[in-house]
Amino acid sequence: METVLTIAGSDSLAGGGLQADLKTFEELNVFGVSAITSLINVDPTGIQSHVLSADLLSEQLDSTLSQLPIRFAKIGLIGNFSNLLVIIKKLMNTDIKLIVDPVLFFKEGAHYFQKVYTDAMKSLLLPVAYLVTPNLEEAAFLSNVSKLETKDDVQQAAQKIQALGCPNVVIKCGSRFPGDTAYNYLLTESGEHWFETPKLAVTTTDGAGCTFSAAITALLARNYALVDAVQLATRFVYLGIQAGIPISPHLGSVWQGAYRQKEVHP
């Protein structure tokens, strides 16, 4: 069985973050290990974020990387510039393929990082990543395309992100994209692909982005081709949203067990 690493924040509601990653890994038959970057507590008043020290993150990565064979790692919420530098130092000269979910904005409210952090993500982390999976807002930010309202806008943004050095880009258009269809757009060095699902009129979407990138990571570790991994991850998240766990009238979590319950593992 493959061992897959997630470097991410802890989500108190367990819909997203490393909890979503580990649950997704287990559902897709890989063994998940983790390095925690931060603690994110979500309550009705908003989000409280507590970033762990770079030294503590470094210790966690040393523990994992020195004892386990890891070919794929998913990077989620990093937290700050110091943690980003630790991740780059530990992983950039390895053979580990990095799937970067650039968590810059939360559904529950915007989370703005200092320019030094986002500049380092663009110039240091993305060039050593295998795949980056921004949502619509993050893709607009990383590409400096002000609004992503059409398929042409999405394609242009993906091309600009790819130009930062990451060969593969998948943009999660999500519920903010106009129309009744939810799109994921994948740009690779050899072509492009659109993936479609009907939009669901539900609020159980917390953790959808984390789950999506974690599913891709797990499937790549199982030797799926990238296009096939994105296609199956799209289905995995759709079912997870459809069978999600309501928390309040305005918030709910993806349920990662929905795919197992509804469909037989390939």
Secondary structure, 3 states (H helix, E strand, C coil): CCEEEEEEEEECCCCCHHHHHHHHHHHCCCEEEEEEEEEEEEECCEEEEEECCHHHHHHHHHHHHCCCCEEEEEECCCCCHHHHHHHHHHHCCCCCEEEECCCCEECCEECCCCHHHHHHHHHHHHHHCCEECCEHHHHHHHHCCCCCCCHHHHHHHHHHHHCCCCCEEEEECCCCCCCCEEEEEEECCCCEEEEEEECCCCCCCECHHHHHHHHHHHHHHCCCCHHHHHHHHHHHHHHHHHCCEEEECCEEECCCCHHHHHCCCC
